[in-house]
Amino acid sequence: MGTCCFAPTQESISLTPKHKINATKCSKKFPSGKQYNIKANTNSRSKTITYSGSNAVSSSSKTARHFRSMDMSKMKVASLSGENGVPSSSTARSLPTSGSKCSTALTSNMPTSLLLFNAASCSTTISSAKSVAQIKEEFKFMDQYSPLLTLLCKANSAEERKLILANTRLGRDQTLTRSRSGADICSLVISTHDLLTRRRVEKQRKGPLPPDHRTIIQPPFSNMDLIVSTIYLTGMYGLTKENFRDCKIGLVINATIEYPLIRSSTVESYRVPVEDDPDDNISIYFEDVVDLIESMRRNGRSTVIHCAAGVSRSATIVLAYLLKYSNLTLHEAFILTYATRPCIRPNMAFFRSLTEFERKYPKEDSNRTYMVEVKDATTGLTVCVPDFYPEEYPLLYQKALQKLQYKPRTPNADSRNNNNVKNSQQK
């Protein structure tokens, strides 16, 4: 994944040596004893914030408003005892302070150059993430107006829904034979009668399998997980006859290019033709596919969203659905989905698309999720991750680093290097 490029409308912060957070969330935890050089990109200007002293000077009145309510006498920060050196939200502690209230230092009359203060002295009330139980208790579906949803809800048959979707991006791309990268899209369509049984899947687990199937045939990837009412998430090996019967599946969203569609007289199927590749754009299907899923829910039918492993592509679609048709933020939707299916891990390009989709459907009195660049002190790599990853999901943060560290070189890059070597030898 290389250096992460931020959209002009997003406000992001780069922290060295270790962490990066976003400027609009004052509740983030600052490890004590660290000096940070923070650069933030805003809509019309950029500002530099350096944490080095006990006084504060703001570069703009906008920045001052973010920090004006901070009480330096009650600062709580996370200790560095978390896994892999990442601050753990469960180890927050109070620290002694030597400064006065930040609100006295930050005023619009201050020089517009730098914001300087001690990270261990600055304070705000740390807002801990909601628990899974609390999210489930507060969860509710939201009514979002959508012309497409209105039409789909009135449709009485699969053929009517197909005609309605024919004018959408999702409907048009059902006829694609190649992906955007040029890979062939599977054209097979199988019936629910041809699906594997659970017993057959168990038998295949013990036999020889291709390397890419040895993992996804095992739980939790092969589990059929109920995320919210009528919405299921699974991998390819979770699509068994028993699961279709027990969960009363009426719609299958196939978020792959390599696996066949599953259809019958009672089951509809649509393909979201994307690869699990940062260069692929899954967001172009968000509106159409989540409206289709919601129309099925309102008609009392269940939907299963799957990809190869039920980890990245299908999880991204589920999160997009929760963003539009529930009261959850992206952070809360991820907590809920991860608690139900702990193997989900959307790639970072898909996560960026989700943060942009969240801006379209903001929730009241809630903080948005931002993509942030984190420079790892051990490897020296800079990885772009959701702002809650380093603190709340250190293992996912480490996996993002590993994926970046061991990312294979592209054929184009190799061919260019080979051409350069040949040219140098000829010279």
TORFI-800411 format. One line per 4 residues: number of its first residue (from 1); for each residue x, y, z of C-alpha. Coordinates in pm, 1 decimal. Layout:
// TORFI-800411
NUM> X:Y:Z  ...
This chain:
// TORFI-800411
1> 0.0:0.0:0.0  240.4:297.5:-17.2  188.3:645.5:112.9  -171.9:721.8:186.9
5> -323.7:1019.5:5.7  -587.1:1212.8:194.5  -890.9:1374.2:37.9  -885.4:1756.7:63.3
9> -1199.2:1755.1:274.1  -1060.6:1516.0:533.1  -868.6:1641.5:831.8  -588.1:1406.2:924.5
13> -284.5:1417.0:1146.3  56.7:1258.1:1113.4  233.4:1166.5:1433.5  592.4:1063.4:1469.3
17> 756.5:857.4:1601.3  468.3:616.7:1651.6  103.0:714.5:1623.4  -129.0:927.0:1414.3
21> -476.1:1043.2:1508.4  -725.6:1294.2:1377.0  -749.5:1650.5:1496.9  -1124.5:1661.2:1533.9
25> -1128.0:1396.9:1806.2  -987.9:1552.7:2121.2  -1069.8:1238.0:2316.2  -778.5:1045.0:2166.5
29> -515.2:917.3:2404.9  -167.5:1065.3:2391.6  110.5:842.5:2530.2  306.8:1039.6:2786.9
33> 667.8:1133.0:2739.0  645.7:1139.1:2359.0  710.8:1439.7:2139.7  498.7:1468.7:1828.5
37> 518.8:1668.8:1512.2  166.2:1682.2:1375.0  63.0:1805.4:1033.6  -302.3:1841.4:944.5
41> -453.6:1900.5:602.5  -778.8:2097.7:596.7  -1008.6:2225.7:325.8  -832.5:2556.0:267.9
45> -505.6:2547.6:455.1  -257.1:2330.8:638.3  -136.1:2374.9:990.3  145.3:2231.5:1196.8
49> 100.9:2133.8:1558.7  399.4:2039.8:1769.3  358.5:1884.8:2113.3  660.8:1995.3:2311.7
53> 576.3:2226.0:2600.4  316.1:2312.1:2859.9  186.7:2624.1:2682.2  -27.2:2625.9:2373.4
57> -42.5:2856.6:2076.1  -300.2:2787.2:1809.6  -245.9:2819.1:1437.0  -611.5:2904.0:1381.2
61> -929.3:2978.1:1570.4  -1070.6:2654.6:1427.2  -799.4:2457.5:1603.8  -857.6:2655.8:1921.5
65> -1220.8:2551.7:1926.2  -1116.5:2185.5:1921.0  -903.6:2218.6:2233.1  -1078.4:2499.9:2419.7
69> -1274.8:2269.7:2651.2  -972.2:2069.3:2766.6  -907.1:2066.3:3140.2  -538.9:2001.7:3200.3
73> -593.5:1902.4:3562.4  -790.8:1590.0:3470.8  -592.4:1446.8:3186.0  -620.3:1073.8:3129.0
77> -400.4:895.0:2880.8  -343.8:533.7:2788.9  -34.6:367.3:2922.0  206.8:203.3:2681.4
81> 144.2:-138.6:2828.4  -84.6:-243.0:2545.4  -5.2:-520.0:2303.6  285.2:-453.2:2067.4
85> 346.9:-119.2:2229.9  9.3:15.0:2124.9  -181.5:203.4:2394.8  -457.4:-5.8:2541.9
89> -790.0:162.7:2615.0  -835.2:-61.6:2916.3  -516.2:65.6:3082.8  -604.1:435.7:3092.0
93> -470.2:615.3:3397.5  -457.6:966.6:3542.0  -134.0:1160.0:3513.7  -8.0:1453.8:3722.3
97> -8.4:1784.0:3540.0  189.0:2101.1:3575.0  -2.7:2336.9:3345.3  -316.0:2541.7:3375.9
101> -634.8:2500.5:3181.4  -587.2:2476.9:2811.5  -876.8:2714.5:2754.8  -670.4:3000.2:2902.6
105> -388.2:2931.8:2660.3  -599.4:2884.0:2352.2  -780.8:3196.2:2242.0  -836.2:3362.0:1911.0
109> -596.5:3638.5:2020.2  -300.2:3401.9:2022.4  -34.9:3427.5:1749.2  -133.6:3219.8:1446.0
113> 182.9:3014.9:1418.3  201.5:2695.4:1625.4  4.6:2507.2:1883.6  249.4:2400.9:2152.4
117> 159.4:2197.7:2456.7  264.8:1893.4:2652.5  78.9:1577.9:2552.9  81.6:1457.5:2912.4
121> -57.6:1790.5:3033.2  -333.7:1841.7:2779.5  -662.4:1693.2:2890.4  -1004.0:1590.7:2784.3
125> -1248.0:1326.1:2893.6  -1158.5:1002.6:2719.8  -1471.1:867.1:2552.0  -1434.8:491.9:2562.7
129> -1588.2:288.3:2283.8  -1932.5:145.7:2345.5  -1955.6:-216.0:2448.2  -2109.7:-471.5:2216.2
133> -2401.3:-515.6:2456.6  -2466.3:-141.0:2459.5  -2451.9:-120.1:2079.9  -2696.6:-408.4:2046.1
137> -2929.1:-250.4:2300.6  -2928.7:86.5:2124.1  -2937.8:-58.2:1771.3  -3228.5:33.3:1548.6
141> -3296.7:43.9:1176.2  -3324.9:384.8:1012.6  -3560.5:503.6:740.3  -3361.2:657.1:456.3
145> -3544.3:790.0:153.2  -3429.7:626.2:-167.5  -3622.8:618.5:-497.8  -3459.4:285.6:-581.5
149> -3561.0:135.9:-245.8  -3920.0:252.3:-295.6  -3940.0:79.3:-632.6  -3774.0:-238.5:-507.8
153> -4011.1:-265.8:-213.6  -4310.1:-247.6:-450.2  -4172.9:-520.1:-678.3  -4365.6:-846.4:-655.0
157> -4121.7:-1080.2:-826.4  -3755.1:-1140.3:-901.4  -3812.8:-1038.2:-1263.1  -3955.7:-702.1:-1159.1
161> -3658.2:-638.0:-933.5  -3424.5:-731.2:-1217.3  -3594.4:-480.7:-1448.9  -3574.2:-207.7:-1183.6
165> -3203.5:-274.3:-1125.3  -3129.9:-281.3:-1498.4  -3078.9:97.2:-1495.1  -2837.1:87.0:-1201.3
169> -2465.6:22.9:-1190.8  -2521.2:-305.5:-1009.1  -2772.4:-426.6:-1266.8  -2566.1:-327.8:-1570.4
173> -2251.4:-493.0:-1437.5  -2423.3:-832.2:-1405.5  -2332.1:-886.5:-1769.8  -1960.0:-815.7:-1728.7
177> -1725.9:-1091.3:-1842.4  -1402.0:-932.4:-1718.9  -1310.9:-735.6:-1409.3  -1144.5:-396.3:-1419.5
181> -807.4:-564.8:-1385.0  -879.6:-784.9:-1685.4  -947.3:-1107.0:-1491.8  -1224.2:-1338.5:-1610.9
185> -1551.5:-1325.6:-1419.1  -1708.8:-1662.7:-1345.7  -2018.8:-1710.4:-1563.0  -2150.2:-2023.4:-1391.4
189> -2486.5:-2028.7:-1216.6  -2566.8:-2316.6:-983.1  -2884.2:-2418.5:-807.9  -2930.4:-2446.0:-433.1
193> -2975.5:-2820.3:-491.9  -2610.5:-2838.0:-604.8  -2473.0:-2684.1:-285.8  -2255.3:-2882.4:-48.8
197> -2398.6:-3025.2:269.8  -2235.2:-2965.4:607.0  -2130.0:-3328.8:616.0  -1960.3:-3295.0:277.9
201> -1777.5:-2982.0:393.6  -1653.7:-3167.2:702.5  -1529.0:-3446.5:480.9  -1346.0:-3207.3:249.4
205> -1168.2:-3047.3:545.5  -989.6:-3375.1:609.1  -895.0:-3432.8:247.1  -643.5:-3268.5:13.4
209> -734.4:-2914.5:-87.8  -574.3:-2636.2:-292.1  -364.9:-2402.5:-73.8  -608.8:-2111.6:-102.3
213> -896.6:-2333.2:20.6  -727.8:-2490.7:322.6  -792.0:-2182.1:534.9  -1132.1:-2062.0:415.8
217> -1292.8:-2404.2:461.6  -1216.4:-2386.3:833.4  -1419.7:-2197.7:1096.0  -1469.3:-1908.6:1152.2
221> -1447.9:-1840.5:777.3  -1705.1:-2111.4:697.4  -1950.3:-1996.8:965.1  -2280.9:-1839.0:863.9
225> -2299.8:-1541.6:1102.3  -2613.8:-1338.8:1170.3  -2496.7:-976.6:1198.9  -2837.2:-810.8:1245.3
229> -3190.7:-924.8:1172.3  -3206.1:-1114.1:836.5  -2849.4:-1010.9:738.9  -2594.4:-1294.1:724.9
233> -2221.5:-1285.5:649.0  -2012.7:-1585.6:547.3  -1742.2:-1725.7:323.6  -1783.9:-1958.6:28.7
237> -1790.5:-2273.3:243.0  -2070.0:-2134.8:457.9  -2311.5:-2164.8:165.3  -2446.4:-2508.2:253.6
241> -2789.8:-2655.0:189.7  -2865.2:-2661.0:561.1  -2768.6:-2296.0:610.0  -2989.4:-2183.8:321.7
245> -3280.9:-2381.4:462.6  -3236.6:-2284.8:828.2  -3172.4:-1913.8:759.1  -3446.4:-1892.0:492.5
249> -3217.3:-1714.8:247.1  -3395.8:-1524.2:-28.6  -3108.4:-1315.1:-165.8  -2740.0:-1390.7:-221.4
253> -2490.8:-1107.3:-271.9  -2180.0:-1258.9:-428.6  -1890.3:-1014.8:-377.0  -1642.9:-1208.5:-591.3
257> -1544.2:-1256.3:-952.4  -1421.2:-1613.9:-908.0  -1722.3:-1801.3:-765.8  -2054.0:-1890.3:-935.0
261> -2389.1:-1733.8:-860.7  -2648.5:-1934.5:-667.6  -3007.6:-1916.0:-787.8  -3331.0:-2107.2:-756.6
265> -3701.6:-2040.2:-779.0  -3692.0:-1888.9:-429.5  -3339.3:-1745.1:-420.6  -3217.4:-1439.1:-612.6
269> -2849.7:-1366.1:-664.5  -2648.6:-1061.5:-768.0  -2277.7:-1022.6:-816.1  -2069.0:-732.0:-691.7
273> -1777.8:-788.7:-932.4  -1480.2:-671.0:-728.4  -1148.2:-823.4:-633.5  -992.8:-795.5:-290.3
277> -750.6:-542.1:-428.0  -680.9:-185.7:-305.9  -702.5:-70.6:-667.4  -1060.8:-193.2:-708.3
281> -1347.6:44.6:-634.1  -1622.3:-124.1:-434.2  -1794.5:201.6:-338.2  -1962.2:238.8:-679.3
285> -2197.6:-43.6:-576.0  -2275.4:69.9:-221.4  -2602.1:251.6:-287.3  -2753.0:-10.6:-518.1
289> -2660.9:-317.3:-316.3  -2761.6:-181.4:26.5  -3097.7:-65.9:-114.4  -3152.1:-415.1:-253.4
293> -3064.9:-574.6:81.1  -3296.2:-337.1:267.7  -3586.1:-406.2:30.8  -3551.2:-777.5:103.6
297> -3547.4:-712.5:478.3  -3862.9:-503.4:457.5  -4029.7:-783.0:263.9  -3937.2:-1030.0:538.7
301> -3665.8:-1217.8:347.3  -3311.2:-1293.2:458.7  -2992.4:-1198.0:273.3  -2649.6:-1359.8:283.6
305> -2347.4:-1158.8:170.6  -2039.6:-1362.5:91.6  -1700.6:-1347.2:-72.9  -1426.3:-1610.6:-68.7
309> -1360.6:-1600.3:306.7  -1618.4:-1353.1:439.0  -1337.4:-1125.5:551.6  -1293.8:-822.3:329.2
313> -1531.6:-765.3:36.4  -1849.8:-903.6:190.8  -1769.6:-746.2:529.1  -1733.2:-409.7:355.5
317> -2082.6:-439.9:205.7  -2231.1:-532.9:544.0  -2067.2:-228.5:704.3  -2195.2:-4.7:423.4
321> -2546.9:-139.6:479.6  -2528.2:-64.8:853.1  -2403.4:286.8:781.0  -2703.9:372.2:566.6
325> -2986.7:178.7:726.5  -2903.0:174.6:1096.0  -2817.8:424.0:1367.4  -2459.2:298.4:1392.1
329> -2144.1:489.2:1308.2  -1868.5:310.8:1117.0  -1681.3:253.2:1442.8  -1986.9:102.5:1611.2
333> -2077.4:-103.4:1304.2  -1727.2:-248.8:1300.8  -1740.5:-330.3:1673.1  -2074.0:-510.6:1627.9
337> -1970.0:-701.1:1315.5  -1627.2:-792.8:1452.6  -1780.4:-921.4:1776.5  -2007.2:-1150.5:1573.2
341> -1747.3:-1249.2:1312.9  -1395.4:-1187.8:1449.2  -1221.1:-1275.9:1123.3  -1339.3:-968.7:928.3
345> -1065.4:-740.9:797.6  -1161.1:-511.8:505.8  -860.4:-395.9:309.8  -761.6:-37.9:377.7
349> -881.3:95.8:41.2  -1227.8:-43.9:114.8  -1213.0:106.0:463.5  -1135.4:445.4:311.8
353> -1443.7:407.5:90.8  -1647.3:333.3:403.6  -1522.0:648.7:578.3  -1632.4:850.2:275.5
357> -1969.6:671.2:273.1  -2010.6:754.8:642.2  -1983.6:1125.3:560.1  -2288.6:1082.5:337.7
361> -2499.2:942.4:623.0  -2375.8:1113.2:941.1  -2523.2:1024.1:1277.6  -2617.9:1281.4:1539.4
365> -2379.1:1341.3:1830.2  -2124.1:1095.2:1699.3  -1763.2:1100.1:1588.9  -1671.2:998.3:1238.3
369> -1396.8:750.8:1163.0  -1088.7:880.6:985.8  -813.2:702.0:801.7  -479.2:790.0:958.8
373> -117.9:724.9:869.4  82.7:547.6:1137.2  459.9:524.2:1119.4  570.2:211.4:1299.1
377> 879.4:262.1:1514.4  1000.5:-96.5:1468.7  973.8:-142.6:1094.1  982.6:222.6:988.7
381> 683.9:157.5:762.2  393.0:397.6:732.6  54.7:230.8:711.1  -287.4:386.3:658.5
385> -548.1:244.8:899.9  -876.2:350.4:1067.7  -809.4:578.0:1364.4  -938.9:322.5:1615.4
389> -716.5:36.2:1495.1  -393.1:105.8:1690.5  -567.4:139.4:2026.6  -861.5:-100.9:2006.9
393> -748.3:-360.3:1752.5  -368.7:-386.4:1778.2  -363.9:-728.3:1610.3  -545.2:-591.7:1304.1
397> -304.1:-298.5:1304.5  -10.2:-539.6:1306.5  -164.2:-743.5:1024.0  -200.1:-426.0:819.8
401> 169.2:-361.4:875.9  262.0:-716.6:781.1  55.8:-699.7:465.3  239.1:-383.3:368.1
405> 577.2:-529.5:465.4  535.6:-850.5:265.7  336.0:-710.5:-22.2  454.7:-882.9:-343.9
409> 598.9:-671.7:-616.0  369.1:-606.7:-908.5  451.9:-765.3:-1247.9  468.1:-419.0:-1405.5
413> 729.3:-307.5:-1156.6  930.6:-625.2:-1213.7  916.0:-586.1:-1591.3  1028.5:-223.9:-1565.5
417> 1320.4:-326.6:-1347.1  1414.8:-604.4:-1590.7  1407.0:-360.2:-1881.5  1631.0:-122.0:-1688.2
421> 1879.7:-402.9:-1624.9  1881.3:-503.6:-1992.7  1932.5:-142.6:-2100.8  2221.5:-98.4:-1858.9
425> 2383.6:-420.3:-1981.8  2353.7:-310.1:-2344.4  2520.1:18.9:-2260.1
